[in-house]
Amino acid sequence: MSKRKEEIEQELSEYADPVKKEFLPRFFKTGKGQYGEGDKFLGVTVPYVRLVAKHHKEESFEVVDELLQSQWHDCRFCALLMLIEKFKKCDEKGRKKIFDYYLSQTARINNWDLVDLSAPSIVGMYLKDKSRDILYRLAESSWLWDQRISIVSTIIFIRNNDFIDTFNLSERLLHHKHDLIHKAVGWMLREAGKRDEKILLAFLDKHTPEMPRTMLRYSLEKLSDEQRKYYMNLH
């Protein structure tokens, strides 16, 4: 472990909250057989992780990599914040390097908060003007977090009124068994529907009976009471 990595980890530790350290492992489902099995928390709240990351955003790529390999969830969160800052400042060659590195490290991006923080800002932003084939490969992965990366990254496209990959990936993930994917797909469908209700309604007309209930509920959140009732009755 390098001195700089050790110093950053120590700085994070100084913001640790004993109550959060006890609560967060339960919140992020770290028990045996759960999706976050074995993960460990210092107990640092997000604002303080962001503060530390801001202090160290100029650290080398090697330090970021060391933090991402940490056993501590809080350190990996900090590393991803630092990586996002590097991505923002890079030229195209540098962004490609970070994009490739990110996808090589998804074993370390292993909870929903880590995915949701970083996938749009790195994967979505990099692919905004490129082929999205990699997202379909991620959707077919056996790794839960690859699958969540694939769909959550599309929020960047949605913000540009580009919906095709969101709906195509939603169809690919329609029969997924995990609730975290149901929530992510429903979230992206909802966001697309806020910009183009007609395209969301067309998807719902076709798929409502086969959609997991959680996915459906999330996708309906911004529709009218009458519309929500109609689609829930179709389920």
N, C-alpha and C positions, 0 to 999 in steps of 0.2 A: 504494500500500500504506500503510495507516494505521500510526501509531507502535505502537499496541497489538498489532496483528497481527505486526508486525516483532519486537516484544519477545518474544512468545510463540514465534514461530518460532526466535528466537535461544536461548530457554530450552530448547526441544526439542533444538536442535543441540548444546547443552552436554552432553546425555546420549547423544549419538551414539556408537555402538560401530563402529569401522572393520571389524571382522570381520562384524558383522551387516549393515553397509552393502553388503558384497560378497555376502553369502549371500542376503539377502532378495529381491533381484530375481530370482534363480534360483528360490527357493522359491515366489514368487508369479507365476511364469511371465510375465515381462515382455518376453521376446524377440519378434522379429517373427513375427506370425501366431499368437502365443499369447494366452490370454484376458486377460492383464494387460499387453498390449503397450504399451511406452513409459512405464510408471509408474516413478516415481523414489522412492528411499528415503534418508532421513537416516541410518537405522540405529539408531533408538531402539526399545528393547524395550517391550512392552506395559505393564509395571508403571510405567515412567518416563513413558510417554504419559499414563497414568491420573493419575499424580502431578501433572503439569503441568495437565491438565484440571481436577483438583480445585482447584488454586491459582487457576484463572481461571474457575470456574463461574459467577461473577456478571457476566462480561463481557457487553456488549451483543449483541443479535442481529446487528447489523451486523459486529461482529468475528468472530462465529461464521461468518457467511456468507463473509467474506474468507478465513478459514482453510479453509473447504470448497472454495474455488476454487483452493487452492494446488496447485502442481505436485508437492508432497511428500505421499506417502501418509501419513506420520506426522502431518502437520498435518491432513489430512482426518479421520484417525482421532480426533485430539484434538477437532476441531470436532464430530464426532458424539457423543462423550462429553459435551461441553458442552451440546449440543442435547438430549440425553436428560435431563440434569439440569434444564434449563429446562422440558421437557415435564412432568416429575414435579411441578413446583411451580405449573403453570398451572391456571387455571380452564378450563372447557369451551371458551370462545371462544379462549383462548390455545392450547389443544391442537389445535383445528381449524386455526389458523394454522400451527402447526408441522407438522402432518400434511400440509397442502397444500404447504407449502414443501418438505418432505422429498420428496414425490412429484414435485415440479418439478425436483429436483436429482439424480435417479438417475444421470445421466451422471457425477456426481462420486462416487457411491457404487459404485465400479467394481472391487470385488474381493470375494471371498467373506467375508473377515474383516470388512470394512466392513458388508456386508449382515447378516451373522450377529450382529454387535454391535448394530446399530441397528434393524433391521426389526421384531423382536418388541417392543422397548421403545417404539417410536413407532407403527408401522402396526398391529401386533397389539393393543397396548393401546388405541389409539383406536377400533378397530373391534370391540372386545370386546362391546359392547352395541348395535352398529349393523349395517346391511346390509353384507355382504361383497362386493357386486358388483364393487367396484374390484379385488379380488384376481383375479377371473376375467379382467378386462381386462388386468391385469399379466401374467397367465399366457399371454395371447395376444400379448403384445408381442414384437417382434423383438429386443429388448435382453435379453441373457442375465441381467443383474442385476435387471431388472424381474421376470423369471420366477422367479429365486431368492427375491426379496423376497416374491412371492406365496405360496410354499409355506412358507418359514421363518417368516413372520409367524404362521402357524397354531399354533405351539408355545404361544402364549398361550391359545388356545381349548382345546387339548389339556389344559392344566393345569387347566381348568375342566370336564373331561370332556365337551367339546363337539367331536365328531370329524367332523361331516358335511362341513365345508369341506376338511379335510385329505384325506379320501378322494375327494371330488369333484375337487379340484385335482390329486390324484395321478393320477386317471384322465385328466385333461386333459394332463398332462405325461408320460404313460406312454411315449410314443414319441419323446420329446425325444432329440436326438442327442448332447447334451453331458454328459460325465461329472459335471460339477459339479451339474447338475440331478438326475442319477441319485442322487448321494450325498445331496442335500438331501431328495428325496422319500423315499428309503429311511430316512433319519434320522427324518423326521416319522412315517412308518409305524411304525417301531420304537417311538417314544415313545408313539404312540396304543396300540400293542399292549401296552405295559407297564401301561396302565390298563384296557384292555378287550381281552383276547386273542381273544375270540370274533369281534369285529368285524374284527380284523386277519386272522384265519384265513379269514374269509369273503371278504375282499378277495384274499388269496393264492390261495384255491381258484378264484377267477374269473380272475385275471390272471397267475398265475405264468408260464405258457408264453410270454407276450409281454413280460414285464418284462425290462429290461436287467439283465445279471448283477450289476453293481455295486449297482443299486437293490435287487435281491432280497437280496443278501448283507447289506446294511445293515439291511434290514427284519427279517431273521431273527435278528439278533444276540442278542436276549434270550429266544429260544425254546429249547426243550430240544434236545439233540443229535439225538434221534430226529426231532423236527419239522423241524429244519434239513436233515437228510439227506433226509427225505421231499420237501420242497419243492425242494431242489436237484436231485433226481432227476426232478422234473416239468419242470424247465426245459429 
